[in-house]
Amino acid sequence: MSGSTWRTLYQTIVDRQLEKAEGSYTCYLFEKGKDKILKKCGEECSEVIIASKNGDNKETVMEICDLIYHLTVLMVNDGIQMDDVTAELRRRSKKIGNYKGTTKSDHET
């Protein structure tokens, strides 16, 4: 997603939080509250995993977009600025040599 596309999405979600629009799914999520938003983030994450595991790239792209949308709703709900996230991504992109190798885990993955 280009920065301007995400910025437009973010601003639209902010606008929905400030001014309720009849029939808006975004407004519905804000009305239901954080638990509903978090539930949707979890559902969309699972759907990305399933679509990818099934090897369906078209479906995976659609589910990734749904996940990005719901994560952006969460950001707005929690007062997290888009610039803070992009700054963190920029900071991480400059890291070199931070691979930690294989770590012990209880999981067999």
DSSP file (Angstrom, degrees, kcal/mol; ACC not computed):
  #  RESIDUE AA STRUCTURE BP1 BP2  ACC     N-H-->O    O-->H-N    N-H-->O    O-->H-N    TCO  KAPPA ALPHA  PHI   PSI    X-CA   Y-CA   Z-CA
    1    1 A M              0   0    0      0, 0.0     2,-0.0     0, 0.0     0, 0.0   0.000 360.0 360.0 360.0 130.8    0.0    0.0    0.0
    2    2 A S     >  -     0   0    0      1,-0.1     4,-2.4     4,-0.0     5,-0.2  -0.345 360.0-114.0 -70.1 156.6    1.4    3.3   -0.9
    3    3 A G  H  > S+     0   0    0      1,-0.2     4,-2.5     2,-0.2     5,-0.1   0.870 117.1  51.2 -58.6 -38.3    1.9    5.9    1.8
    4    4 A S  H  > S+     0   0    0      2,-0.2     4,-2.2     1,-0.2    -1,-0.2   0.866 109.0  50.6 -71.1 -34.1   -0.8    8.2    0.3
    5    5 A T  H  > S+     0   0    0      2,-0.2     4,-2.3     1,-0.2    -2,-0.2   0.930 114.0  44.2 -66.3 -44.8   -3.3    5.3    0.1
    6    6 A W  H  X S+     0   0    0     -4,-2.4     4,-3.0     2,-0.2    -2,-0.2   0.898 112.0  53.3 -66.5 -39.2   -2.7    4.4    3.7
    7    7 A R  H  X S+     0   0    0     -4,-2.5     4,-2.5    -5,-0.2    -1,-0.2   0.904 109.7  48.4 -61.6 -41.4   -2.8    8.1    4.7
    8    8 A T  H  X S+     0   0    0     -4,-2.2     4,-2.4     2,-0.2    -2,-0.2   0.921 112.4  48.4 -64.3 -44.6   -6.2    8.5    3.0
    9    9 A L  H  X S+     0   0    0     -4,-2.3     4,-2.2     2,-0.2    -2,-0.2   0.942 111.8  49.7 -59.3 -48.4   -7.5    5.3    4.7
   10   10 A Y  H  X S+     0   0    0     -4,-3.0     4,-2.4     1,-0.2    -2,-0.2   0.924 111.7  47.8 -57.3 -47.1   -6.3    6.6    8.1
   11   11 A Q  H  X S+     0   0    0     -4,-2.5     4,-2.7     1,-0.2    -1,-0.2   0.880 109.3  53.3 -65.0 -38.2   -7.9   10.0    7.6
   12   12 A T  H  X S+     0   0    0     -4,-2.4     4,-2.1     2,-0.2    -1,-0.2   0.909 110.1  48.1 -61.6 -41.6  -11.2    8.4    6.5
   13   13 A I  H  X S+     0   0    0     -4,-2.2     4,-1.8     2,-0.2    -2,-0.2   0.900 110.8  50.6 -67.0 -40.9  -11.2    6.3    9.7
   14   14 A V  H  X S+     0   0    0     -4,-2.4     4,-2.0     1,-0.2    -2,-0.2   0.931 109.8  51.3 -59.4 -45.2  -10.4    9.4   11.8
   15   15 A D  H  X S+     0   0    0     -4,-2.7     4,-3.0     1,-0.2    -2,-0.2   0.889 108.4  51.0 -59.8 -40.5  -13.3   11.2   10.1
   16   16 A R  H  < S+     0   0    0     -4,-2.1    -1,-0.2     1,-0.2    -2,-0.2   0.842 108.7  52.1 -67.0 -32.7  -15.7    8.4   10.9
   17   17 A Q  H  < S+     0   0    0     -4,-1.8    -1,-0.2     1,-0.2    -2,-0.2   0.887 116.1  40.2 -69.1 -37.2  -14.6    8.5   14.5
   18   18 A L  H  < S+     0   0    0     -4,-2.0     2,-0.5     1,-0.3    -2,-0.2   0.880 125.8  31.0 -79.6 -40.1  -15.3   12.2   14.7
   19   19 A E  S  < S-     0   0    0     -4,-3.0    -1,-0.3    -5,-0.2     2,-0.2  -0.958  82.4-134.8-126.3 113.2  -18.5   12.3   12.7
   20   20 A K        -     0   0    0     -2,-0.5     2,-0.5    -3,-0.2    -3,-0.1  -0.428  18.0-157.1 -67.8 134.6  -20.8    9.3   12.7
   21   21 A A    >   -     0   0    0     -5,-0.2     3,-2.0    -2,-0.2     6,-0.2  -0.966  24.5-110.1-116.9 127.8  -22.1    8.3    9.3
   22   22 A E  T 3  S+     0   0    0     -2,-0.5     3,-0.1     1,-0.3     5,-0.0  -0.291 101.8   8.9 -54.8 129.1  -25.3    6.2    9.0
   23   23 A G  T 3  S+     0   0    0      1,-0.2     2,-0.4     2,-0.1    -1,-0.3   0.539  89.6 148.2  78.7   7.4  -24.6    2.7    7.8
   24   24 A S    <>  -     0   0    0     -3,-2.0     4,-2.0     1,-0.2    -1,-0.2  -0.635  40.9-155.8 -80.7 125.1  -20.8    3.0    8.2
   25   25 A Y  H  > S+     0   0    0     -2,-0.4     4,-2.3     2,-0.2    -1,-0.2   0.873  96.9  55.9 -63.8 -37.4  -19.0   -0.2    9.2
   26   26 A T  H  > S+     0   0    0      1,-0.2     4,-2.2     2,-0.2    -1,-0.2   0.926 107.4  48.0 -61.3 -45.3  -16.2    1.9   10.7
   27   27 A C  H  > S+     0   0    0      1,-0.2     4,-2.6     2,-0.2    -1,-0.2   0.895 108.5  55.7 -62.0 -39.3  -18.7    3.7   12.9
   28   28 A Y  H  X S+     0   0    0     -4,-2.0     4,-2.3     1,-0.2    -2,-0.2   0.923 107.0  49.5 -57.9 -45.4  -20.2    0.4   13.9
   29   29 A L  H  X S+     0   0    0     -4,-2.3     4,-1.8     1,-0.2     8,-0.3   0.923 111.6  48.0 -62.0 -44.0  -16.7   -0.8   15.1
   30   30 A F  H  < S+     0   0    0     -4,-2.2    -1,-0.2     1,-0.2    -2,-0.2   0.893 111.4  51.3 -63.4 -38.5  -16.1    2.3   17.1
   31   31 A E  H  < S+     0   0    0     -4,-2.6    -1,-0.2     1,-0.2    -2,-0.2   0.893 110.3  48.5 -65.0 -39.4  -19.6    2.0   18.7
   32   32 A K  H  < S-     0   0    0     -4,-2.3     4,-0.2    -5,-0.2     3,-0.2   0.782 109.2-142.9 -74.3 -27.1  -18.9   -1.6   19.7
   33   33 A G     X  -     0   0    0     -4,-1.8     4,-1.9    -5,-0.2     3,-0.5  -0.295  32.2 -40.4  98.2-177.9  -15.6   -0.7   21.2
   34   34 A K  H  > S+     0   0    0      1,-0.2     4,-3.1     2,-0.2     5,-0.3   0.834 125.6  58.9 -60.1 -40.6  -12.1   -2.1   21.5
   35   35 A D  H  > S+     0   0    0     -3,-0.2     4,-2.2     1,-0.2    -1,-0.2   0.910 109.2  45.5 -58.9 -41.6  -13.1   -5.7   22.2
   36   36 A K  H  > S+     0   0    0     -3,-0.5     4,-2.3    -4,-0.2    -1,-0.2   0.907 113.1  50.1 -66.8 -42.4  -14.9   -5.9   18.8
   37   37 A I  H  X S+     0   0    0     -4,-1.9     4,-2.1    -8,-0.3    -2,-0.2   0.927 112.4  47.0 -62.3 -45.3  -12.0   -4.2   17.0
   38   38 A L  H  X S+     0   0    0     -4,-3.1     4,-2.4     2,-0.2    -1,-0.2   0.895 109.9  53.4 -63.7 -40.6   -9.5   -6.6   18.5
   39   39 A K  H  X S+     0   0    0     -4,-2.2     4,-2.5    -5,-0.3    -1,-0.2   0.920 109.6  48.3 -59.7 -44.4  -11.7   -9.5   17.7
   40   40 A K  H  X S+     0   0    0     -4,-2.3     4,-2.7     2,-0.2     5,-0.2   0.878 108.8  53.5 -65.9 -37.9  -11.9   -8.4   14.0
   41   41 A C  H  X S+     0   0    0     -4,-2.1     4,-2.2     2,-0.2    -1,-0.2   0.931 111.4  46.6 -60.7 -44.6   -8.1   -8.0   13.9
   42   42 A G  H  X S+     0   0    0     -4,-2.4     4,-2.2     2,-0.2    -2,-0.2   0.914 112.4  49.4 -63.3 -44.0   -7.7  -11.5   15.2
   43   43 A E  H  X S+     0   0    0     -4,-2.5     4,-2.2     1,-0.2    -2,-0.2   0.930 112.1  47.8 -61.0 -46.1  -10.2  -12.9   12.7
   44   44 A E  H  X S+     0   0    0     -4,-2.7     4,-2.0     1,-0.2    23,-0.2   0.874 109.2  53.7 -66.2 -36.5   -8.6  -11.1    9.8
   45   45 A C  H  X S+     0   0    0     -4,-2.2     4,-2.0    -5,-0.2    -1,-0.2   0.931 109.8  48.1 -61.7 -45.1   -5.1  -12.3   10.8
   46   46 A S  H  X S+     0   0    0     -4,-2.2     4,-2.5     1,-0.2    -2,-0.2   0.888 109.7  52.9 -61.7 -39.4   -6.4  -15.9   10.9
   47   47 A E  H  X S+     0   0    0     -4,-2.2     4,-2.4     2,-0.2    -1,-0.2   0.843 106.5  52.7 -67.6 -33.5   -8.0  -15.4    7.4
   48   48 A V  H  X S+     0   0    0     -4,-2.0     4,-2.4    15,-0.2     5,-0.2   0.935 110.6  48.3 -63.2 -46.0   -4.6  -14.1    6.0
   49   49 A I  H  X S+     0   0    0     -4,-2.0     4,-2.7     2,-0.2    -2,-0.2   0.926 113.1  46.6 -61.0 -46.9   -2.9  -17.3    7.3
   50   50 A I  H  X S+     0   0    0     -4,-2.5     4,-2.1     2,-0.2    -1,-0.2   0.929 112.8  48.7 -63.8 -46.1   -5.6  -19.6    5.9
   51   51 A A  H  <>S+     0   0    0     -4,-2.4     5,-2.0     1,-0.2     4,-0.3   0.913 114.3  46.3 -61.7 -42.3   -5.6  -17.9    2.5
   52   52 A S  H ><5S+     0   0    0     -4,-2.4     3,-1.6     1,-0.2    -2,-0.2   0.928 110.8  51.5 -65.9 -44.9   -1.8  -18.0    2.3
   53   53 A K  H 3<5S+     0   0    0     -4,-2.7    -1,-0.2     1,-0.3    -2,-0.2   0.853 107.9  53.6 -60.0 -34.5   -1.7  -21.6    3.4
   54   54 A N  T 3<5S-     0   0    0     -4,-2.1    -1,-0.3    -5,-0.2    -2,-0.2   0.533 112.1-123.9 -77.8  -6.4   -4.2  -22.5    0.7
   55   55 A G  T < 5 +     0   0    0     -3,-1.6     2,-1.0    -4,-0.3    -3,-0.2   0.737  63.2 142.2  72.3  22.9   -1.9  -20.8   -1.9
   56   56 A D     >< -     0   0    0     -5,-2.0     4,-2.7     1,-0.2    -1,-0.2  -0.769  25.2-179.9-100.3  91.4   -4.6  -18.4   -3.0
   57   57 A N  H  > S+     0   0    0     -2,-1.0     4,-2.6     1,-0.2     5,-0.2   0.864  79.5  54.0 -62.4 -38.0   -2.8  -15.2   -3.7
   58   58 A K  H  > S+     0   0    0      1,-0.2     4,-1.9     2,-0.2    -1,-0.2   0.943 113.6  42.4 -61.5 -46.5   -5.9  -13.2   -4.8
   59   59 A E  H  > S+     0   0    0      2,-0.2     4,-2.5     1,-0.2    -2,-0.2   0.884 112.1  55.1 -66.7 -38.5   -7.7  -14.2   -1.5
   60   60 A T  H  X S+     0   0    0     -4,-2.7     4,-2.6    -9,-0.3    -2,-0.2   0.918 107.1  50.1 -61.0 -44.3   -4.5  -13.5    0.5
   61   61 A V  H  X S+     0   0    0     -4,-2.6     4,-2.2     2,-0.2    -1,-0.2   0.925 111.0  49.2 -60.0 -45.0   -4.3  -10.0   -0.9
   62   62 A M  H  X S+     0   0    0     -4,-1.9     4,-2.0     1,-0.2    -2,-0.2   0.911 112.8  46.9 -62.0 -41.7   -7.9   -9.3    0.0
   63   63 A E  H  X S+     0   0    0     -4,-2.5     4,-2.4     2,-0.2   -15,-0.2   0.862 108.9  54.3 -70.6 -35.3   -7.5  -10.6    3.5
   64   64 A I  H  X S+     0   0    0     -4,-2.6     4,-2.9     2,-0.2    -1,-0.2   0.917 108.3  50.4 -62.1 -42.1   -4.3   -8.6    4.0
   65   65 A C  H  X S+     0   0    0     -4,-2.2     4,-2.4     2,-0.2    -2,-0.2   0.912 109.9  49.9 -62.0 -42.0   -6.3   -5.5    3.0
   66   66 A D  H  X S+     0   0    0     -4,-2.0     4,-2.5     2,-0.2    -1,-0.2   0.914 111.9  48.6 -61.4 -42.0   -9.0   -6.4    5.5
   67   67 A L  H  X S+     0   0    0     -4,-2.4     4,-2.8   -23,-0.2     5,-0.2   0.925 110.6  49.7 -65.0 -45.0   -6.3   -6.8    8.2
   68   68 A I  H  X S+     0   0    0     -4,-2.9     4,-2.1     2,-0.2    -1,-0.2   0.917 111.3  50.7 -60.0 -42.7   -4.6   -3.5    7.4
   69   69 A Y  H  X S+     0   0    0     -4,-2.4     4,-2.2     2,-0.2    -2,-0.2   0.954 112.8  44.5 -58.8 -51.2   -8.0   -1.8    7.6
   70   70 A H  H  X S+     0   0    0     -4,-2.5     4,-2.1     1,-0.2    -2,-0.2   0.867 112.4  51.8 -66.6 -35.9   -8.9   -3.3   11.0
   71   71 A L  H  X S+     0   0    0     -4,-2.8     4,-2.4     2,-0.2    -1,-0.2   0.870 109.0  51.8 -65.4 -34.9   -5.4   -2.6   12.3
   72   72 A T  H  X S+     0   0    0     -4,-2.1     4,-2.4    -5,-0.2    -2,-0.2   0.887 107.2  51.9 -69.1 -38.1   -5.8    1.0   11.2
   73   73 A V  H  X S+     0   0    0     -4,-2.2     4,-2.8     2,-0.2    -2,-0.2   0.924 110.1  50.3 -60.2 -43.2   -9.2    1.2   13.0
   74   74 A L  H  X S+     0   0    0     -4,-2.1     4,-2.3     2,-0.2    -2,-0.2   0.915 108.7  52.0 -60.4 -43.7   -7.3   -0.1   16.1
   75   75 A M  H  X>S+     0   0    0     -4,-2.4     5,-3.0     2,-0.2     4,-0.6   0.945 112.5  44.4 -57.5 -49.9   -4.6    2.6   15.7
   76   76 A V  H ><5S+     0   0    0     -4,-2.4     3,-1.1     1,-0.2    -2,-0.2   0.922 112.3  52.7 -62.7 -44.2   -7.2    5.4   15.5
   77   77 A N  H 3<5S+     0   0    0     -4,-2.8    -1,-0.2     1,-0.3    -2,-0.2   0.882 114.4  42.4 -58.1 -39.0   -9.2    4.0   18.4
   78   78 A D  H 3<5S-     0   0    0     -4,-2.3    -1,-0.3    -5,-0.2    -2,-0.2   0.422 115.2-113.4 -90.8   1.1   -6.0    3.9   20.5
   79   79 A G  T <<5 +     0   0    0     -3,-1.1     2,-0.6    -4,-0.6    -3,-0.2   0.763  60.8 155.7  74.8  24.7   -4.8    7.3   19.4
   80   80 A I      < -     0   0    0     -5,-3.0    -1,-0.3    -6,-0.2     2,-0.2  -0.760  37.8-134.5 -88.0 123.7   -1.7    5.9   17.6
   81   81 A Q    >>  -     0   0    0     -2,-0.6     4,-1.3     1,-0.1     3,-0.6  -0.523   8.0-132.1 -79.7 142.7   -0.6    8.2   14.9
   82   82 A M  H 3> S+     0   0    0      1,-0.2     4,-2.6    -2,-0.2     5,-0.2   0.873 107.8  60.1 -58.9 -38.3    0.3    6.9   11.5
   83   83 A D  H 3> S+     0   0    0      1,-0.2     4,-2.1     2,-0.2    -1,-0.2   0.823 100.2  55.7 -62.4 -31.2    3.5    8.9   11.6
   84   84 A D  H <> S+     0   0    0     -3,-0.6     4,-1.8     2,-0.2    -1,-0.2   0.902 110.1  45.1 -67.2 -39.8    4.6    7.0   14.7
   85   85 A V  H  X S+     0   0    0     -4,-1.3     4,-2.4     2,-0.2    -2,-0.2   0.927 114.2  47.4 -69.6 -45.2    4.2    3.7   12.9
   86   86 A T  H  X S+     0   0    0     -4,-2.6     4,-2.4     1,-0.2    -2,-0.2   0.872 110.7  53.0 -65.8 -34.8    6.0    4.8    9.7
   87   87 A A  H  X S+     0   0    0     -4,-2.1     4,-2.5    -5,-0.2    -1,-0.2   0.903 109.7  48.5 -64.7 -40.4    8.8    6.3   11.8
   88   88 A E  H  X S+     0   0    0     -4,-1.8     4,-2.5     2,-0.2    -2,-0.2   0.904 111.4  49.5 -66.4 -40.9    9.2    2.9   13.6
   89   89 A L  H  X S+     0   0    0     -4,-2.4     4,-1.9     2,-0.2    -2,-0.2   0.911 111.4  49.6 -62.7 -41.7    9.2    1.1   10.2
   90   90 A R  H  X S+     0   0    0     -4,-2.4     4,-0.7     2,-0.2    -2,-0.2   0.919 110.9  49.9 -61.6 -44.4   11.8    3.6    8.9
   91   91 A R  H >< S+     0   0    0     -4,-2.5     3,-0.9     1,-0.2     4,-0.3   0.915 111.7  48.3 -61.5 -43.3   14.0    3.0   12.1
   92   92 A R  H >< S+     0   0    0     -4,-2.5     3,-1.4     1,-0.2    -1,-0.2   0.826 101.7  63.5 -68.1 -31.1   13.7   -0.8   11.7
   93   93 A S  H 3< S+     0   0    0     -4,-1.9    -1,-0.2     1,-0.3    -2,-0.2   0.705  99.1  56.4 -67.5 -17.2   14.7   -0.6    8.0
   94   94 A K  T << S+     0   0    0     -3,-0.9    -1,-0.3    -4,-0.7     2,-0.2   0.539  82.4 109.0 -90.5  -8.3   18.0    0.8    9.0
   95   95 A K    <   -     0   0    0     -3,-1.4     2,-0.4    -4,-0.3     3,-0.1  -0.477  46.8-174.4 -72.0 138.1   18.9   -2.1   11.3
   96   96 A I        +     0   0    0     -2,-0.2    -2,-0.0     1,-0.1    -3,-0.0  -0.995  62.2  13.5-131.8 138.9   21.6   -4.4   10.0
   97   97 A G  S    S+     0   0    0     -2,-0.4    -1,-0.1     1,-0.1    -2,-0.0   0.839  77.3 130.1  72.5  33.1   22.8   -7.7   11.5
   98   98 A N        +     0   0    0     -3,-0.1     2,-0.3     2,-0.0    -1,-0.1   0.277  25.8 128.6-103.5  12.5   19.9   -8.1   14.0
   99   99 A Y        -     0   0    0      1,-0.2    -3,-0.0     0, 0.0     0, 0.0  -0.528  41.0-165.8 -67.5 126.5   19.1  -11.7   13.0
  100  100 A K        -     0   0    0     -2,-0.3    -1,-0.2     1,-0.3     2,-0.0   0.501  26.5-138.3 -95.1  -4.7   19.0  -13.6   16.3
  101  101 A G        -     0   0    0      2,-0.0     2,-0.3     0, 0.0    -1,-0.3  -0.248  52.3 -21.4  76.2-170.4   19.1  -17.1   14.7
  102  102 A T        -     0   0    0     -2,-0.0     2,-0.3     1,-0.0     0, 0.0  -0.556  65.1-161.1 -75.9 132.3   17.1  -20.0   15.9
  103  103 A T        -     0   0    0     -2,-0.3     2,-0.1     1,-0.0    -2,-0.0  -0.833  27.0 -99.6-111.8 153.2   15.8  -19.7   19.4
  104  104 A K        +     0   0    0     -2,-0.3     2,-0.3     2,-0.0    -1,-0.0  -0.443  48.9 173.2 -69.1 143.7   14.5  -22.5   21.6
  105  105 A S        -     0   0    0      2,-0.2    -1,-0.0    -2,-0.1     0, 0.0  -0.987  44.3-130.4-150.0 155.4   10.8  -22.8   21.7
  106  106 A D  S    S+     0   0    0     -2,-0.3     2,-0.2     2,-0.0    -1,-0.1   0.671  87.0  89.4 -76.4 -17.2    8.1  -25.1   23.1
  107  107 A H  S    S-     0   0    0      1,-0.1     2,-0.2    -3,-0.0    -2,-0.2  -0.491  75.6-137.6 -86.2 150.3    6.5  -25.1   19.7
  108  108 A E              0   0    0      1,-0.2    -1,-0.1    -2,-0.2    -2,-0.0  -0.252 360.0 360.0 -98.3  44.7    7.3  -27.6   16.9
  109  109 A T              0   0    0     -2,-0.2    -1,-0.2     0, 0.0    -3,-0.0   0.380 360.0 360.0-117.9 360.0    7.3  -24.9   14.2
